[in-house]
Amino acid sequence: MHDDRQLIEERLQRALRERIRPAIYGAAVPLDIKVWHAPGEPVSPAEALAANYEPAEIGLPWGAPWGTAWFNFSGQVPAEWAGQEIEAVIDLGFSGGPGFSAEGLVHTTKGVPLKGLHPRQTYAPLSILGPDGTAASPGDQIEFYVEAAANPEVLGHNAFAPLAEDLGAKPEPGGKPIYQLTRADLAVFNAEVWDLILDLEALNGLQKELPQQEPRSREILRALSRALDVLDYEDVPGTATAARAELTEVLSRPAHASAHQLSAVGHAHIDSAWLWPLRETRRKVARTVSNVATLAQEYPELVFAFSQAQQHAWVKDNYPEVWERLKKAVADGTIVPVGGMWVESDTNLPGGEALARQFVHGKRFFLDEYGIDTQEVWLPDSFGYTAALPQLVKLSGSKWFLTQKISWNQKNKFPHHTFNWEGLDGTQVFTHFPPIDTYNSDLSGRELAHAQRNFAENGAATRSLVPFGYGDGGGGPTREFVATARRVANLESSPRVTIESPTEFFSAAQEEYPNAPVWSGELYLEIHRATYTSQAKTKQGNRRSEHLLREAELWSTAAVVAGKLDAYPYEELDRIWKAVLLNQFHDILPGSSIAWVHREAEATYAKLAEELEAIIATAQQALAGTGDAQIVFNGAPHSRSGVAGLGAGIAVGEGAAATIEGGVLDNGVIRVTIDERGLITSLYDLEAGREVIAAGSTANLLQLHVDTPNQWDAWDVDSFYKNNVRDITEVDSVDFSDADGVATVVVKRSFNRSTVTQTLRLRPGAKRVDIETAMDWHESEKFLKAAYPVDVHADRSASETQFGHIFRPTHQNTSWDAAKFEIAAHRWVHVGEPGYGVAVVNDSTYGHDVNRTSREDGGTTTTIRTSLIRAPRFPDPQTDQGLHVVNHALVVGAGIPDAINEGYRINLPERVVTGAEGVDPIVALDNDNVIVEAVKLADDQSGDVVVRLYESSGGRSRATLTTGFAAASVTEVDLLERHLADHELSDNAVAFELRPFQILTLRFTRS
């Protein structure tokens, strides 16, 4: 037989494009159109429906970027269409893909939302267009409204190019329209034509994935050809049934007994902000939920996974009618809450307590509103996953984890799709990566075949999960997707596809694969490494908020327990926590959203800081009382300046004054030499008798790189950035001074269009150099780092992560090692050799790189570099332009416990309150390796005191915790403060033993 494959495939594509798809709709009548252009930000349906509408027609320009128009559509359904399927067809001028173009939400004449509209879902069925969303019939007069959002195509044809100001920033009024109303009709829907299209696409997609010589492939090809032969192009609706009959036999053959089993879950990954602002996401969620609820009426087998409690809360707060539909869909099992987190957060950057609160607030919302205790953590799109996560998953009461982002790795293919993920404390969680390698599947033959071939566990397991539906910008599954799932449910040469819930998948997968392999440690994503640095003010706001919340809870608890404050600020803290958690979403905190999002985040952080400072001040003043003494409050877990951790008192000096002489700073503990360029040429540890700076090197060296990643500018830094570096050694001035026992050097530098002023301080008794860096930054596509080359032979570095630290290699022995050329760390990075170490601590940065080189003298130079600031062009062309102030410290002779202490010190500065008395710590520990991370009153407002602590050294630790208040009992609880185990309390003290990096939450009832 001659090979006519290409001929048939090209024939099919043209037939679909020019003949069959245009025949989906038959007879049509135009709707009458009126419009009201909202003058600014979106308004409520009540306000919109009360506005003055003007007559309009097809071709109407509407919608400046980010603007809103409300359309009123009305008309009479032709009586002669009785017995046929009828739909309103609305094309707002859609241009891009779903979620990345104009979007609409259909409302009744009373303003009740009914269904979303987007480029792949332009219809509203007659079944919802009657009065109050009921069914209309032929002969009826109908009327409905559409709220149309003019969301611009930010990620358009010229991907990663700098955005025009009106696309990425909050717009000014009066912009030019970017869309045109293209269609507004009532039309007959030819269901048989639509079914024919799905039959053809399902079979053609399958045969393309089969070997060309396989009989099944050729049989499908012949059937497709026969179907086109019987189809009359001049009467597609009238001959569609005959064409479908030619496909019946090849569509009805069952799957092989060994076929892979795919659990299909409806999905609409909705970025809580990204290339659109938060306010638009609220509308995206309403549109998507409305779509799903309407679709389920026609396809009752639909199951839709809906993550992010914040998005559920937005529906509850803003769309009462959609909320009622959502609650019913959850009760019916159609919509399944998943994830158990407030948002799908980043997991590299949030602090430990903040990541715990993601689960607390997320799971509690689902429990309170639906009575559902979610079991699966659902994070398909975050940019790498901390090794602290498995323990937090377990402590939240969940047991499964899902993501697919690691499929984006640049160098190394992850070896598993189903496995047990082991965290830094040894906790394991059953984990799945969908081998379909997308969370926005369309269930095409290509994707299904890829999932089956790609599944790493073939031969040991048979099941995987596929999230299907339009996502990122929302939209969710369409009727085409669900109908396709029906066709491929049991189809020869294809995986079996079953629509079911994530719980059903995970239960079956775990039962089938009880001895799944183990992956230990972080899930490092080999892409998007620049998200540790982009949008410095967003990251700084997050870090500051986390520590202010720690203090607000600590001092408020202490004041209430001591009887010096009447009420604990439950509602204020709950609201503030949720605002901080929202901004930890994986496109906000990582710095990968449009300018509007980040400017809004900065304003939010400033407002929250003001509120938290007021809460802290109120509590501390209540504790200190009235007097003239200078009371120092120490919110850190360790003592300093003679004041106990978590307590307050009179500070005492910690060493001899530091002096300056000829560029040499000396405090009797370390001696620092600064040259005429303002660089550290020597840092001598007087106690250890050793030089810390590597021979021939200088520390605190600013290094400027050209930073032009191949794509995803705000997200990525590619390894070749290191090939182009400029050492910033030019200096405008170097000024030395000493006052109050502190030796100070101020170094001013100018380069390109930017200036940097660094203030180096050596304090009495300190084994560190404090470095404040003020950057007036006006670069483009540049990356600024500060280098600290030290004379330490270290084959690995330690980086703080949530509730512990992890080690990463400083060498590049393997491709896995080489891929980690940029790493995330929280408050500190440490390198050491037996007996000696050095740490770099920070107050607001996350990106680092650590490498080592051999010197001619035989020694090893290990260089820690902190990533200070970037200047990507997309999606915010003004990223980080302006003034930034960050703080670091170079700590010498430091073990990991010293790094931990100094990390807390730089992030929790001492507070001085004028008062009468100090404050005993509300809780005290007898082992410095055990660290108190949070002290608060119980969320149920019972007055119980909750203390969360963790083992910080990576070893086993015994400790006794003693309360500074009369306690009646103590229990171990999970993150949601639910009982796990009883503990014995004796004289207000409880003893316990922790495994390495174990998190323990204790709940004390007060006497």
Sequence and secondary structure as in RCSB ss.txt:
>XXXX:A:sequence
MHDDRQLIEERLQRALRERIRPAIYGAAVPLDIKVWHAPGEPVSPAEALAANYEPAEIGLPWGAPWGTAWFNFSG
QVPAEWAGQEIEAVIDLGFSGGPGFSAEGLVHTTKGVPLKGLHPRQTYAPLSILGPDGTAASPGDQIEFYVEAAA
NPEVLGHNAFAPLAEDLGAKPEPGGKPIYQLTRADLAVFNAEVWDLILDLEALNGLQKELPQQEPRSREILRALS
RALDVLDYEDVPGTATAARAELTEVLSRPAHASAHQLSAVGHAHIDSAWLWPLRETRRKVARTVSNVATLAQEYP
ELVFAFSQAQQHAWVKDNYPEVWERLKKAVADGTIVPVGGMWVESDTNLPGGEALARQFVHGKRFFLDEYGIDTQ
EVWLPDSFGYTAALPQLVKLSGSKWFLTQKISWNQKNKFPHHTFNWEGLDGTQVFTHFPPIDTYNSDLSGRELAH
AQRNFAENGAATRSLVPFGYGDGGGGPTREFVATARRVANLESSPRVTIESPTEFFSAAQEEYPNAPVWSGELYL
EIHRATYTSQAKTKQGNRRSEHLLREAELWSTAAVVAGKLDAYPYEELDRIWKAVLLNQFHDILPGSSIAWVHRE
AEATYAKLAEELEAIIATAQQALAGTGDAQIVFNGAPHSRSGVAGLGAGIAVGEGAAATIEGGVLDNGVIRVTID
ERGLITSLYDLEAGREVIAAGSTANLLQLHVDTPNQWDAWDVDSFYKNNVRDITEVDSVDFSDADGVATVVVKRS
FNRSTVTQTLRLRPGAKRVDIETAMDWHESEKFLKAAYPVDVHADRSASETQFGHIFRPTHQNTSWDAAKFEIAA
HRWVHVGEPGYGVAVVNDSTYGHDVNRTSREDGGTTTTIRTSLIRAPRFPDPQTDQGLHVVNHALVVGAGIPDAI
NEGYRINLPERVVTGAEGVDPIVALDNDNVIVEAVKLADDQSGDVVVRLYESSGGRSRATLTTGFAAASVTEVDL
LERHLADHELSDNAVAFELRPFQILTLRFTRS
>XXXX:A:secstr
    HHHHHHHHHHHIIIIIGGGSEEEEEE EEEEEE SSS   HHHHHTS  EEE TT EE  TT EEEEEEEE
E  GGGTTS EEEEEE    SSTTSS EEEEE TT  EEEEEBTTB EEEGGG SGGG    TT EEEEEEEEE 
   SS SSTT    HHHHS   S     EE  EEEEEEE HHHHHHHHHHHHHHHHHHHS TTSHHHHHHHHHHH
HHHHH  TT HHHHHHHHHHTTHHHHH    TT  EEEEEEE  B SSSSS HHHHHHHHHHHHHHHHHHHHH T
T  EEE  HHHHHHHHHH HHHHHHHHHHHHHTSEEE S SSS B SSSS HHHHHHHHHHHHHHHHHHH     
EEE TT S B TTHHHHHHHTT  EEE  GGGG SS   S SEEEEE TTS EEEEE  TT  SSB   HHHHHH
HHHH TTBTTB EEEEEESB BB  B  HHHHHHHHHTTT TTS EEEE  HHHHHHHHHHH TT  EEES B  
SS GGGGTSSHHHHHHHHHHHHHHHHHHHHHHHHHHTTS S   HHHHHHHHHHHHHTTBTTTTTS S HHHHHH
HHHHHHHHHHHHHHHHHHHHHHHH SSSEEEEEE SSS BTTB TTEEE     S   EEETTEEE SSEEEEE 
TTS EEEEEETTTTEE B TT  BSEEEEEE   SS TTT   GGGGGSEEEE   SEEEEEEETTEEEEEEEEE
ETTEEEEEEEEE TT SEEEEEEEEEE  SSEEEEEEEEES   SEEEEEETTEEEEEESS SSHHHHH SSEE 
SSEEEEEETTEEEEEEESS  EEEEEEEE TTS EEEEEEEEEEE   SS TTTT EEEEEEEEEEES  HHHHH
HHHHHHHS  EEEEES  B  SEEES TTEEEEEEEE TTSS  EEEEEEE SSS EEEEEEESS EEEEEEE T
T  EEEEE  BTTEEEEEE TT EEEEEEEE 
